[in-house]
């Protein structure tokens, strides 16, 4: 092992995990991906006890966890317009003019929900995702619904579980 001066290594920082709910957020970085027709939006919590959550996570773990995407493909235009409406309602006087960088620094209300996924270690884990975009006023008033946990559903399974062969007796079960 290489020689490390442990007195110069900062202590590990623990983070309270964000819970599903409504958050007033600031869009920090917006990148257009024209080949795929979507915007990649990095955000952070702008108000409340978790203000600056993703910035602190990034400082500690070099990982930015607050990201969502908004497609502007033809089929997705009504959803994109709903996103823009929430941004306009949250930022009086805001004008988009098809310039994604104008979104940076703007507030928006995000409803975060949980979903299960298969981790690289083969274990089912949970993560947050943006389930809805609302005005900050609706978030502050609690005028939103958080969806139930999306259960992991492996390919080929039904309702997250593989079909069971009922013809086996207890003696046939391999464990």
C-alpha positions, 0 to 999 in steps of 0.5 A, a space after each residue: 500500500 502506498 504511504 498516506 498521511 491520514 491526518 491530511 485526509 478529510 473525514 467521511 461526510 454522511 448525507 441524509 438521503 433525500 426522501 420522495 416529495 416536492 422540492 423547489 429547485 434551481 436549474 444549474 446547468 442545461 445542455 442541449 443534445 440536438 442529435 437526440 432532441 432533449 435537454 439534460 438538466 442538472 438541478 439542486 435543491 434551492 430551499 429548505 433543510 436540503 438546500 444545496 444537497 447535490 452541491 454538497 454531494 458533489 464536493 464529497 463524492 464527486 458525483 452530481 445526482 440531480 439530473 433529469 431530461 426533457 425531450 423536445 421530440 415531436 411527440 414530447 412537445 406537449 410535455 416540454 411545453 408543460 415544463 416551460 409553463 412551470 418554469 414561467 410560472 415560477 420565474 415571472 418575466 422569464 422568456 425562453 426563446 428556444 435558448 436552453 442557457 436561459 433556463 440556468 439559474 431559474 427555479 422550478 418545482 420538482 416532484 421526486 419519487 423513488 424507483 428500484 433498479 438493479 445495481 452493478 453489484 446485482 442487488 436491487 437498490 432505490 433511487 430518486 427520479 423526477 416524476 413531475 414538474 410543477 410551479 414553485 408555488 404548487 410545491 410550496 402549497 403542497 399541491 402535488 402527488 408523489 407516486 408510489 415506489 416503482 418496483 424493479 421489474 426484470 425483463 421477462 418477469 410479470 409484476 416484478 416476479 418470475 412465474 412460479 412452477 407450481 408443479 414442484 413439490 417442497 422436496 423438489 425445491 433446491 434450497 
